[in-house]
Amino acid sequence: MRAVENGEAADRETMLLFGGVALAIFGAGLILANRNVRQLLGQIRPVELIQNAVPDVARYLKLRAM
């Protein structure tokens, strides 16, 4: 067996990275193609999500600082 040169390893890692990104986009497209999912996402308000997440993040940071 021959040793893998650095350039070949980088090319393979790049190919795997782009393949993973493509699969993630494809999967998100399949999920968002469902009518029920789109209705649920339409009801979400980003401001409410952020307001609800702030206390949890603050609590996490306080625990992490201990």
C-alpha positions in Angstrom: 0.0 0.0 0.0 1.2 3.5 -0.8 1.1 6.3 1.7 -1.5 8.9 1.2 0.0 12.3 0.4 -1.2 15.4 2.1 -2.9 16.8 -1.0 -4.9 13.6 -1.6 -6.1 13.6 2.0 -7.2 17.2 1.8 -9.1 16.6 -1.5 -10.9 13.6 0.1 -11.8 15.6 3.2 -13.1 18.5 1.0 -15.2 16.0 -1.0 -16.7 14.5 2.1 -17.4 18.0 3.5 -19.3 19.1 0.4 -21.1 15.7 0.3 -22.3 16.2 3.9 -23.5 19.8 3.2 -25.4 18.5 0.1 -27.1 15.8 2.2 -28.0 18.3 4.9 -29.6 20.7 2.3 -31.4 17.8 0.6 -32.8 16.6 4.0 -33.9 20.0 5.0 -35.7 20.3 1.6 -37.5 17.0 2.2 -38.6 18.1 5.6 -39.8 21.6 4.4 -41.7 20.0 1.5 -44.2 18.7 4.1 -47.3 21.0 4.3 -47.7 20.4 8.1 -44.1 21.4 8.8 -44.5 24.6 6.8 -47.6 25.5 8.8 -45.9 24.9 12.1 -42.9 27.0 11.1 -45.2 29.8 9.9 -46.5 30.1 13.5 -43.1 30.5 15.1 -42.1 34.1 16.1 -38.3 34.6 16.2 -38.5 37.3 18.9 -40.4 35.0 21.2 -37.8 32.2 20.7 -35.0 34.6 21.6 -36.8 35.9 24.7 -37.5 32.4 25.9 -33.9 31.3 25.3 -32.1 34.2 27.1 -32.7 32.9 30.6 -31.5 29.4 29.7 -28.3 30.8 28.1 -27.7 33.0 31.1 -28.1 30.0 33.5 -25.8 27.9 31.3 -23.1 30.5 31.4 -23.4 30.9 35.1 -23.0 27.1 35.6 -20.1 27.1 33.2 -18.3 29.8 35.1 -18.4 27.8 38.4 
